[in-house]
């Protein structure tokens, strides 16, 4: 009663496949994998200094900073 046997897990897997379908499960798995990969790449890029980054990334960041518009919100009286 403490843990589930292999038969319990196979039945759960069968029900999940019947509810979602194999194509949707494949898409969800791919989305999850790409999200994890993006997170790892983001963590790697966040720890790198500007000296470690390629020139294209530094240039792109500088261009993005030039296109930023600063505004101030005014309250209505």
C-alpha positions in Angstrom: 0.0 0.0 0.0 3.0 2.3 0.6 4.2 2.6 -3.0 2.6 2.0 -6.4 3.5 -1.0 -8.5 4.5 -0.9 -12.1 0.9 -1.8 -13.1 -0.5 1.3 -11.3 1.9 3.5 -13.2 1.1 1.8 -16.6 -2.6 2.4 -16.0 -2.0 6.1 -15.1 0.1 6.5 -18.2 -2.6 4.9 -20.4 -5.2 7.2 -19.0 -3.0 10.3 -19.5 -2.4 9.2 -23.2 -6.1 8.6 -23.7 -7.0 12.1 -22.3 -4.3 14.2 -24.0 -3.3 12.1 -27.0 0.2 11.4 -28.1 0.6 14.4 -30.3 -0.3 16.9 -27.6 2.0 15.1 -25.1 4.9 15.3 -27.6 4.3 19.0 -28.1 4.2 19.6 -24.3 7.4 17.7 -23.9 9.1 19.7 -26.7 7.9 23.0 -25.1 9.1 21.9 -21.7 12.5 20.9 -23.1 12.9 24.2 -25.0 11.9 26.2 -21.9 14.6 24.4 -19.8 17.2 25.0 -22.5 16.3 28.7 -22.7 16.5 28.9 -18.9 19.9 27.3 -18.9 21.2 29.6 -21.7 19.8 32.6 -19.8 21.6 31.6 -16.6 24.8 31.1 -18.6 24.5 34.5 -20.2 23.6 36.2 -17.0 26.7 35.1 -15.2 29.0 36.1 -18.1 30.6 39.5 -18.0 30.5 42.0 -20.9 34.1 41.0 -21.8 33.0 37.4 -22.3 30.1 38.2 -24.6 30.5 38.3 -28.3 30.7 41.7 -30.0 27.3 41.1 -31.7 25.5 40.8 -28.4 27.2 43.9 -26.9 26.3 45.8 -30.1 22.7 44.6 -30.0 22.4 45.6 -26.3 23.8 49.1 -27.1 21.3 49.5 -30.0 18.4 48.5 -27.8 19.5 51.1 -25.2 19.6 53.8 -27.9 16.0 53.0 -29.0 14.6 53.3 -25.4 12.2 56.1 -24.8 12.1 57.7 -21.4 8.8 59.2 -20.3 7.3 60.6 -17.1 3.8 60.0 -16.0 1.8 63.1 -15.0 -1.1 63.0 -12.6 -4.4 64.6 -13.5 -5.4 67.4 -11.2 
